[in-house]
Amino acid sequence: MRIGFIRHGSTLWNKEKRAQGSSDIHLDEQGRRDAAKLGESLLNEEWDMIVSSDLSRAKETAEIIGRFLHIDVKTDPRLREAGGGQIEGTTEQERIEKWGENWRELDLGIEKEERVVARAHEALNDLHQQYPGQNILIVSHGSFLRHFFKSTLPELNHEKHIVNTSLTVLRRKGDEWLNELYHSTSHLD
């Protein structure tokens, strides 16, 4: 099984550096253009299906890519972004003004990393059982992907920001994930 993990295209809130979490924010025009560039770059590769978070920014990214590859999109809410609780819609400066410099230490209802990782592995294990040997594109979100990659590929540097429409490709061999491509944005060049 080979899985390509894609972060959704850009949104206005990305540009404003607002925490999106499970808020249903739409792509902006650049996000649509970049998704099309990625879709076009994948034309010569073998992909069997696309599964997306059900949030519109991920789903629309997946649908744009799917039009290039002639693949319908399935959605799975387990691929949603980590819930942001009270910080959704706020910038770093607004969080500091509201809760102080140490806002990260407060219980603001942010979904715990362990929960995000658990639902990521649950969704991927289900895909592995239902579609063995398939090449699947998954369109999800930055924090969701960072948490999953940290749990799956601990040897890699996870401090690097996951760019919108970046592609990471992993191959599953038994219970192990092997990295083929990490945070590629070559389609944006």
N, C-alpha and C positions, 0 to 999 in steps of 0.2 A: 504494500500500500504506500502510495506517495501522496502527500498532502501539501498544497500550497496555501500558506496563511497570508491573508491580505488585510492590511488595515484600511478601513473605509477612506474615501476621498475627503477632501477638506470641507469644512463648514465655516460659517461666519464665527461661531463660538471658538473654533480652533484659532482663527486669526485674532480674536479678542482675548485669547488665552483664558477662556472660561471653562470651568469644570463641567463636562457634559453628563457623565454618568448615564443613568437610564432615561434622561430627558430625550424626547424624540425630536432631534434637530435634523433638518434637511441639508443635503449637500449644497454648496455654493457652485457658481459656474466653473471655477477652477477645479473643484472636486469632480465635476462631471467630465471636464476635459481630460484630467489626469486618469480617471477610470477608463475613458476611451483609449488613451495611450497604452494603458496596461492591457486592456482587452486586445488591442491590435498586436501588441508584443507577444501575446500568448497564442497567436494563430497557428504557429508551427509546432506547438507542443500538444501532447495527448492528455486531455482532461475529460473525464467522464461525467462529472457532476459538479454543481456549485451549491454549497449550503451556506446560508447567511444568518447572522443575527436578524431578528425581526424588527430592529429599530431602523427607521427609514434611511438614515445616512449609510448604513451598511447594506441594506436591501437594495437601494438604488444603485450603489456601486456594483453590487453583484449582478443586477439586471443589465447594466450597461456592458459589463464584461460578457455576460451570457449572450447578449445579442451578437457580439463578435464571434463567439464560439458555438452559437446555435444550441445553447444549453438552457433549459428552464432552471429557475432558482427555487430551491427548497429553503424554508426558514426553520430555525430552531432557537427558541428563546434562551436556551442555555448558553448560547454564544454571545449574549448581550454584554455590554460594558459593565464593569464593576459599578455597582450602585454607589452614587456619590452622597447620598443622604442630604444633609443640610447645606453642603457646599455646592451642590449643583447650581449652575448659572452664575457662580461668583468667580472673580479673578483673585489671584494671590493677594493683591493689595486690599481688596474688599474683605477677604478672610482675616487678614491681619488687623484691619480696622475693627472688625466685628468681634473676633475671638482672641486677638493678640498674636504675638510672634510664635507661640507654641501651640497654635491651633491643631496641629497634627496629633498632639498628645490628648486631645479632648475626644469624648465620644459624641461624634456628630452624625452618627448613623451610616458611616461609610462601610460598604460591604467589606468584610475581612478577606484578605488575600487567600487564606485557606479555603474559604467557601468558593471563591472564583476558580481556584485550581481544581477543586473537587468537581464542580459542574463542567469544567473544560474536559477533564479526563473522562467523566461519565459520557459526555456527548461524543468524544472521539472513540471511546471503546464501543459505543453503540454503532457508530459508523463502521468501525473495523469489523464488527460481527455481521452487520447487515450487508455490507458491500466489500467483502474481502478482495484484495487485489486491485481495487479501483483507484484511479487518480482523481482526487477530490480537491477542489478549491474551497477554502473557507474564508468568508469575509466577516471580520469582526472589528475589534476596537483596541486602542493602544494599551490601556491598563490590563485588559483581559489578556492580550497577547504577551505583554511583558511578564505577567504573573505565570502564565503557562510556560513560556520559554525558560524562565528562571527555574521552574520545577523540573523541566524536561532536559534542558541543556545547561546545567549549572556551570560548566567550564567556560562558557562564553561571557563576554562583557555585556551586562544588562543595564549599564548606566546610559548607553546611547539611546537617544530619543527614537522611537519608532515613527518614521515619517509616513504621512498619509499616502496611501496606495503602494506602500512598500510591500515586497514579496519575500517571504521566507519559505523555503521548500525543505520538508523533512521526509525521510523514507522510514517506514516502520518495518523493522526486522524482528519478528517475534514480539517481545515486550519492550524492545529497545527502539529509540528514535535516533536516526542518524541524520546529521545536518548536511544538506546539499548546497543550500544558498541561504544567506542570512541578510535580511533588511535590504534587498536589492531595490534600487531606484533607477536602474539603467534605462528604463522606458521613459523617464522624465528628462533625460539628457538631450 
